[in-house]
Amino acid sequence: MYLYMQHQSVSNLPPTLSANFVKWFDAVFLRDAVAKLCCVYVAGHGVRRDYKMALKYFTLASQSGHVLAFYNLAQMHATGTGVLRNCHTATEVFTRSHLLV
């Protein structure tokens, strides 16, 4: 991961390992970036607070398996932040996040 972040070559690794590593790192990096983007929209840091955009990105991050995105998505449904309050949906999302841990 250090080599990839420093934009150094990973060509000394075997081709299949290097290709798999890059795919894995890109997926993890994208998932975390999307989850952090959600927090920006919820808090309104540098952008106007927009719960609909936060909901969109929390859903996207949770579909890729980000546990905190699942938790925050469930919290939004439980409290009715940006969506109609729905405890049944919140419970389902909490359950799915618990299965990932």
URRA-V183324 format. One record per pair of residues at least 24 apart in sequence whose C-alpha atoms are under 10 Angstrom apart, sorted by the first residue. I is the first residue (numbers start at 1). J is the second residue. D is the distance in Angstrom with one decimal. If there is no record, write none. Layout:
I:J:D  I:J:D
//
This chain:
1:25:7.1  27:64:8.3  28:64:8.8  28:65:9.4  28:66:8.8  30:61:8.5  30:64:9.3  31:57:9.8  31:58:9.9  31:60:8.3  31:61:5.5  31:62:8.3  31:63:9.2  31:64:6.5  31:65:7.9  31:66:6.6  31:69:9.3  32:61:7.6  32:64:9.7  32:66:7.3  32:68:9.6  32:69:9.2  33:57:9.9  33:61:8.7  34:58:7.5  34:59:9.7  34:60:7.5  34:61:5.9  34:62:9.5  34:64:9.9  34:66:9.4  34:69:9.1  35:59:9.2  35:60:8.4  35:61:5.7  35:62:8.3  35:66:7.5  35:67:9.6  35:68:7.8  35:69:6.0  35:70:9.8  35:72:9.5  36:61:9.4  36:69:9.1  37:61:9.7  38:69:8.4  38:72:9.2  38:73:9.9  39:69:9.5  39:72:9.2  42:81:9.4  42:82:9.5  50:82:8.1  51:76:8.9  51:81:6.9  51:82:4.8  51:83:8.2  52:81:9.1  52:82:5.8  52:83:7.8  53:82:9.0  54:81:9.9  54:82:8.4  55:81:9.0  55:82:7.2  55:83:8.2  62:93:9.3  62:96:9.5  62:97:8.4  65:96:9.6  65:97:8.3  65:100:7.4  66:97:8.4  66:100:8.7  67:94:9.6  67:96:8.9  67:97:5.6  67:98:8.1  67:99:9.5  67:100:6.8  67:101:7.5  68:97:8.0  69:93:9.9  69:97:8.6  70:94:6.8  70:95:9.2  70:96:7.5  70:97:5.4  70:98:9.0  70:100:9.6  71:95:9.5  71:96:9.2  71:97:6.5  71:98:8.9  72:97:10.0  73:97:9.8
//
